[in-house]
Amino acid sequence: MFNVLATTEGLDYLDWLELRNQGIGGSDASVICGINKWKSAVELWAEKTGQVQSQEAGEAAYWGTQLEALVRAEFTKRTGHEVTPVNQLLQSVEHPFMLANLDGVCQHPIYGTCVFEAKTASAYKVSDWDDDKIPDPYMLQLQHYLAVTGYKGAYIAVLIGGNTFRWKFIERDDALIEMLIKIEAEFWDRVQDGTPPPLDGSEASADFLKARFPDSVPLSTVELPEDAANLIMQYEYACQEEEDAKERKQQASNMLKQMLGENEAGTVGDRTITWKSITQERLDTTTLKVEHPTLYKKFANKSSYRRFSVKTAA
């Protein structure tokens, strides 16, 4: 069972974001489960707790919204299933922190009312939709919607690269839904009590830290907890592994280049190796600074960042 939290038709984007921050939406599920490469759980937590602003929708999301009606119409044309748009934000009665913003609903001949979700994807992602596969983040999103609505299944339709159309039907997975509810409930408890989730090794977590702590206080020092020593050992060991891997990579590269010699490309099995001559022009900033200091100063950009390092005390 679900309630209608709000009507979204004509709703301002910022107002919609504020409503979404009152709970967990379908696209949040993959973030909380740690399989979203664009955002970390701690970044989402900071958004939900109002510590950082939600990121504005990018070009891909914008065009996905613009093409939603086209995907919906093509799905109806190919399947005969009429889709009814849902301009409402739904809220689970049993788990009020779970929200759903459906693209639409349609009727399945056996399961009755089902979720409909429209997607667009890059041509480079076509293999993600081969056979019966759909990307894992979308599977979690659909199961989240089924948890909120109580429906037995969901249709997902995707336009890939602007010229490939596919659609699939996904049955309700109660075991996966039970796991989702548990993980999302734990995350929402952290939002409620202000306890951030653990950081992971993703770029999203690194980007969050850069945004959260952009500048350091000059000459400031803090006494770290004892478990920092274990993290330092982990960091140093990873650095050594990285150096070893870099050397092995360079050795393989050097030997392959020797095999190519003056040839631009070589083949072995189903692999092609290339070593091409590339000509490009670059601005000589050193000479520019010496010979035309005023011009250099006019166009030079000053940037700052925080450099991380681990050193042994003298």
Residue pairs with C-beta under 8 A, 6 or more apart in sequence:
1 92
1 93
1 94
1 150
2 90
2 91
2 92
2 93
2 100
2 148
2 149
2 150
3 90
3 91
3 93
4 88
4 89
4 90
4 91
5 19
5 22
5 88
5 89
5 90
5 91
5 99
6 19
6 88
6 89
7 87
7 88
7 89
8 16
8 87
8 88
8 89
8 101
9 87
11 19
13 56
13 57
16 89
17 54
19 89
19 99
20 54
20 89
20 99
20 101
21 47
21 48
21 50
21 54
22 99
23 91
23 96
23 97
23 98
23 99
23 188
24 32
24 97
24 98
24 99
24 144
24 184
24 187
24 188
25 99
25 100
25 101
25 144
26 99
26 100
26 101
26 140
26 141
26 142
26 144
26 145
27 137
27 141
28 44
28 184
29 137
29 140
29 141
29 143
29 144
29 180
29 184
30 36
30 136
30 137
30 140
30 141
31 39
31 40
31 41
31 43
31 44
32 41
32 44
32 183
32 184
32 187
33 140
33 180
33 183
34 41
34 200
35 136
35 137
35 140
36 137
36 204
37 202
37 203
37 204
38 204
39 55
39 204
40 199
40 200
40 202
40 204
40 205
40 208
41 187
41 197
41 200
42 196
42 197
42 198
42 199
42 205
42 208
43 52
43 204
43 205
43 207
43 208
45 187
45 190
45 191
45 196
45 197
46 52
46 196
46 208
46 212
47 53
47 54
48 191
49 191
49 194
51 212
52 208
52 211
52 212
57 65
60 120
60 122
63 120
64 118
64 119
64 120
67 118
67 120
67 159
68 103
68 118
70 159
71 118
71 119
71 120
71 157
71 158
71 159
71 165
72 83
72 85
72 103
72 104
72 116
72 118
72 157
74 157
74 159
74 165
75 81
75 83
75 116
75 118
75 155
75 157
75 167
76 82
76 83
78 165
78 167
79 155
79 167
81 106
81 107
81 108
81 155
82 106
82 107
83 103
83 104
83 105
83 106
83 116
84 104
84 105
84 106
85 103
85 104
86 102
86 103
86 104
86 105
88 102
89 99
89 100
89 101
90 99
90 100
90 101
90 102
90 148
90 149
91 98
91 99
91 100
91 148
92 98
92 99
92 100
92 147
92 148
95 147
95 148
95 181
95 184
95 185
97 184
97 185
97 188
98 144
98 147
98 148
98 181
98 184
99 148
100 144
100 145
100 148
100 149
102 115
102 116
102 117
102 145
102 149
103 116
103 117
103 118
104 116
104 118
105 113
105 114
105 115
105 116
105 151
106 113
106 114
106 116
106 155
107 113
107 114
108 114
108 152
108 153
108 155
108 169
111 151
111 152
111 153
111 171
112 151
112 152
113 151
114 151
114 152
114 153
114 154
114 155
114 169
115 142
115 145
115 146
115 149
115 151
115 153
115 154
115 155
116 154
116 155
116 156
116 157
117 138
117 141
117 142
117 145
117 154
117 155
117 156
117 157
118 156
118 157
118 158
119 138
119 156
119 157
119 158
119 159
120 158
120 159
120 160
121 128
121 129
121 158
121 159
121 160
121 161
122 160
122 161
123 160
123 161
123 162
123 163
123 164
124 161
125 135
125 160
126 160
126 161
126 164
128 134
128 135
129 135
129 158
129 160
129 166
129 168
132 168
134 156
134 168
134 170
138 156
139 170
139 176
140 176
140 180
142 154
142 156
142 170
143 170
143 172
143 173
143 176
143 177
143 180
144 177
144 180
144 184
145 151
145 154
146 152
146 153
146 154
146 172
146 177
147 177
147 180
147 181
151 172
152 171
152 172
153 169
153 170
153 171
153 172
154 169
154 170
154 172
155 167
155 168
155 169
155 170
156 167
156 168
156 170
157 165
157 166
157 167
158 165
158 166
158 167
159 165
160 166
187 197
189 195
190 196
190 197
199 205
199 209
210 305
210 306
213 306
214 306
215 304
215 306
216 306
232 310
235 310
236 310
256 266
256 273
256 275
257 275
259 266
260 266
260 273
260 275
263 275
264 274
264 275
264 276
264 277
265 272
265 273
265 274
265 275
265 276
266 272
266 273
266 274
267 273
285 296
288 295
288 296
289 296
